[in-house]
Amino acid sequence: MRSAKRSMLPALAWGLACSALCATASAQEWADKMFTVREHDFGSVARAAKVEYAFELVNPYKEDIHISSVRSSCGCTSPRIQKDTLKSWEKGAIIAEFNTRAFSGQRGARVTVTIDKPLYAEVQLQVRGYIRTDVVVDPGQVAFGQVPAGDGAEKTVTIDYSGRSDWKILGVEPTSPYVKADLKEVTRQGGRVAYKLAVVLDKAAPTGYVSDELVLKTNDTRSPQFPVKVEGFVVPDLTVSPTSLLLGILQPGQRITKQVVLKGKTPFHVLSIDCDNPGFSFPKPSEAKTVHLIPITFEAGTDPVKFIEKITIRTDLTGNNQVELSAYGQVLAPLAGK
């Protein structure tokens, strides 16, 4: 009998080991599927330029996903997590930034993303590129900052080259129809050349984030082009914060109040606040202000339900005169005997 038990132990241990390996492999595949791209080549980039890439991911599963950490195998790349917790179908990104100030030449890094919930897994991302020493961009990007809608903006950067006496920038190609660029050579002495790059954000640029890239074409056949990053945010006439209200899990009849902030460029009246769900109520401000603090109250009904509701706020501003936000929550079933 004892010998039979002894013979079962190796088989049991082997079975447990196989189960652990299968679970690990399953978790790894589960994590990999969230990323559509896991490798990126920056190509040839200028010294001191801001160069980064967003590895986008989406959570297609019911469980929340938590990214606990991210690390790089090389100091030439600094990774960061855009959002560490993703609910079902939420999107996020791992941002990999090339350190073009401290490093040069051909560089590459392996970025490891560690996920600890609902299962443990690690996803490997790869970046590489060539950091030039002969071209320097100052400042490292075209940063418009916050630009009021309809105002437009202009910024200038300097491009310095040191090398061939006949080196030239032949042209600039924006990737956005709302970004224009004008290039002017200001210095040429021996093998040193300097250009001023004036970049204009059009007044008709739509509201939201501006993330563009100017591609500068040169007569260098070995490195015929390099990018200059363009960033900014066009602020709409009317904004609401937050844009999503998470009301959580509620008992039947429970009341909860959340506050939103409504901002405009000039003083304005709130004309109406509407939602199809009768459980929501809102006091309408009577005064004209540039900033309104609006409490939004929800009273749960008796039916168990998960809900996503749209709330629309209309104002007397001209142009962009209304905003929308979403409210998420769940009402539980009544307790037994109540």
Secondary structure, DSSP 8 states (H G I E B T S, - for coil): -HHHHHHHHHHHHHHHHHHHHHHHHHHHHHHHTTBS--EEEEEEEEET--EEEEEEEE--SSS-EEEEEEEESSTTEEEEES-SEE-TT-EEEEEEEE-TTT--EEEEEEEEEEEEESS-EEEEEEEEEEEEEEEEEESSSEEEEEEETTT-EEEEEEEEEES-TT--EEEEE-SSTTEEEEEEEEEEETTEEEEEEEEEE-TT--SEEEEEEEEEEES-SSS-EEEEEEEEEEE-SEEEE-SEEEEEEE-TT-EEEEEEEEEEEEEE-EEEEE-S-TTEE-----S-EEEEEEEEEEE--SS-EEEEEEEEEEES-SSS-EEEEEEEEEE----TT-
